[in-house]
Amino acid sequence: MTITEFQRLIRDIYFNKDSRRGSDGTFRWLVEETGELARAMRKDDRANLEEEFADVLAWLSSLASLEGIDMEAACAKYAKGCPKCHRIPCACDEVVV
C-alpha cells in the first residue's frame, strides 16, 4: 500500500468523524497515540509496537487530510536524502540533547 492509498483509506474510514472533531481534537488524539507508542517502547512491549505505530500513522494521516496535506507529496521532502545535507545517509553533525 502506498502512502497515498493509506491516507485515502483512513480518510474514507474516519473523515466524517475527524471533521466533526476538528484539527485540534484530532491532533490531541495523535498526541495520545504517540504517548501509547512511547509507553510500548519504554516497556519493550514488542507485541504492541506494530499496533501503536499503525495508530500513530493513521492519526497523522487523518490530521493531514483535515489540513489538506497530501502525505505522499509532503514525504517528497526526503526523496533526495537529508533535506539539510542532501546525503544518504545523513552526514549532518549530531546534536545531542
Sequence and secondary structure as in RCSB ss.txt:
>XXXX:A:sequence
MTITEFQRLIRDIYFNKDSRRGSDGTFRWLVEETGELARAMRKDDRANLEEEFADVLAWLSSLASLEGIDMEAAC
AKYAKGCPKCHRIPCACDEVVV
>XXXX:A:secstr
  HHHHHHHHHHHHHHHHHHHHHHHHHHHHHHHHHHHHHHHHTT HHHHHHHHHHHHHHHHHHHHHTT  HHHHH
GGGTTS TTT  SS  S     
